[in-house]
Amino acid sequence: DRFCSGFRNFESSGKIISKLQSSRMKVAVQNLLRSILVILLVGISVALPHLGLVISLFGSLGSGLLALILPAIFHLMGGHALSISNKIKDVLIICFGLVGSVAGIFISVQQLVQATS
């Protein structure tokens, strides 16, 4: 159950679609939802003139957090005894992730400011 908790966000829409009786109706609703999602994403990309820079801003924050910082924090808080070398390694990985994320955010914001001025 712990491994499937990320999919709970889609549980309510999945229940609505699964209650539909006809398979044609299911396909029609799925196609409608996909079309709405695509139209929404196209609208967002047209509304933001520098979408690539905005994506890089969120990417620099999210990738460092998900790939480096959080796994090392979870390893430290795992509830088992760690050697000093493992603790030092985790702290160094967290510091490296923080420095990389801050540098990426700084560069992305700098590029956004230059592009909009």
Backbone torsions as a table, in degrees:
resi	resn	phi	psi	omega
1	ASP	NA	-34.6	-179.9
2	ARG	-64.2	-33.4	-175.0
3	PHE	-77.6	-19.1	-177.8
4	CYS	-100.6	5.2	-175.1
5	SER	-68.3	-22.8	178.4
6	GLY	-67.6	-21.1	-178.7
7	PHE	-91.0	0.6	-178.4
8	ARG	-68.3	-21.7	177.7
9	ASN	-61.9	-32.0	-176.8
10	PHE	-96.2	4.8	-175.1
11	GLU	-65.1	-42.5	-176.3
12	SER	-68.0	-42.2	178.5
13	SER	-68.6	-33.4	176.4
14	GLY	-65.6	-36.9	178.1
15	LYS	-67.0	-38.9	179.7
16	ILE	-64.1	-45.2	-179.0
17	ILE	-67.4	-38.6	-177.7
18	SER	-71.1	-20.4	178.7
19	LYS	-77.0	-15.1	179.1
20	LEU	-68.6	136.7	-173.7
21	GLN	-77.0	-50.3	-172.5
22	SER	-81.9	139.5	176.7
23	SER	-69.3	-29.6	175.1
24	ARG	-64.1	-39.8	-179.7
25	MET	-67.2	-39.6	177.3
26	LYS	-60.2	-45.7	-179.7
27	VAL	-64.4	-40.0	179.9
28	ALA	-64.8	-42.9	179.5
29	VAL	-67.0	-41.7	178.5
30	GLN	-63.0	-42.3	178.3
31	ASN	-65.5	-37.8	177.1
32	LEU	-63.9	-45.1	178.9
33	LEU	-63.5	-40.7	177.4
34	ARG	-63.8	-41.7	180.0
35	SER	-64.3	-42.2	178.0
36	ILE	-62.4	-42.3	179.4
37	LEU	-63.1	-43.3	179.4
38	VAL	-65.3	-43.7	179.2
39	ILE	-62.9	-40.2	178.0
40	LEU	-62.9	-45.2	-179.8
41	LEU	-66.7	-37.3	176.3
42	VAL	-65.5	-40.6	177.8
43	GLY	-61.9	-41.6	178.2
44	ILE	-65.1	-42.1	-178.2
45	SER	-68.8	-30.3	176.3
46	VAL	-75.2	-36.8	-177.6
47	ALA	-70.1	-31.2	179.5
48	LEU	-100.0	111.0	-176.1
49	PRO	-68.5	-27.3	-178.2
50	HIS	-117.3	58.2	-175.1
51	LEU	-63.1	-37.7	179.5
52	GLY	-60.6	-37.3	178.5
53	LEU	-71.4	-36.1	177.0
54	VAL	-67.0	-40.9	178.0
55	ILE	-63.6	-39.6	178.8
56	SER	-67.3	-31.9	177.0
57	LEU	-64.6	-49.4	179.0
58	PHE	-69.1	-32.9	178.7
59	GLY	-67.1	-39.0	-180.0
60	SER	-67.6	-31.8	176.5
61	LEU	-75.6	-48.5	-173.8
62	GLY	-72.1	-39.9	-175.6
63	SER	-68.6	-41.6	177.3
64	GLY	-65.1	-38.5	-179.9
65	LEU	-67.9	-47.1	-175.9
66	LEU	-77.4	-33.2	-174.2
67	ALA	-90.3	-30.7	-173.7
68	LEU	-119.2	-52.1	-168.6
69	ILE	-72.5	-55.2	-176.1
70	LEU	-63.1	-43.4	177.9
71	PRO	-60.7	-38.4	178.9
72	ALA	-68.2	-38.9	177.4
73	ILE	-64.4	-44.2	179.1
74	PHE	-64.1	-34.7	178.3
75	HIS	-66.8	-40.0	178.0
76	LEU	-66.6	-35.4	-176.5
77	MET	-94.7	17.3	-173.6
78	GLY	-67.9	-11.0	178.1
79	GLY	85.0	9.9	178.1
80	HIS	-122.3	158.2	-177.5
81	ALA	-71.9	130.1	178.2
82	LEU	-114.8	147.7	175.3
83	SER	-74.9	164.3	180.0
84	ILE	-60.8	-39.1	-179.0
85	SER	-65.4	-36.9	176.7
86	ASN	-67.6	-39.4	177.9
87	LYS	-64.9	-42.9	178.5
88	ILE	-63.5	-42.9	178.9
89	LYS	-60.1	-44.9	-179.9
90	ASP	-64.4	-41.7	178.8
91	VAL	-64.7	-40.4	177.5
92	LEU	-65.0	-38.9	177.1
93	ILE	-64.7	-41.4	177.4
94	ILE	-62.3	-44.8	179.0
95	CYS	-62.9	-43.3	178.2
96	PHE	-61.4	-42.1	178.3
97	GLY	-65.6	-39.9	178.1
98	LEU	-65.5	-44.7	179.5
99	VAL	-63.4	-44.2	179.4
100	GLY	-64.8	-41.8	179.1
101	SER	-66.1	-44.1	179.4
102	VAL	-64.0	-42.0	178.2
103	ALA	-64.4	-42.1	178.3
104	GLY	-64.6	-41.9	177.7
105	ILE	-64.4	-43.2	179.8
106	PHE	-61.1	-46.7	-179.2
107	ILE	-66.0	-40.6	179.3
108	SER	-64.5	-43.0	178.2
109	VAL	-65.5	-41.4	178.3
110	GLN	-60.7	-43.7	178.5
111	GLN	-67.8	-36.3	175.6
112	LEU	-64.0	-42.5	179.5
113	VAL	-65.0	-42.4	178.5
114	GLN	-65.2	-38.0	-178.1
115	ALA	-71.9	-31.8	-177.9
116	THR	-88.9	-12.9	-180.0
117	SER	-99.1	NA	NA
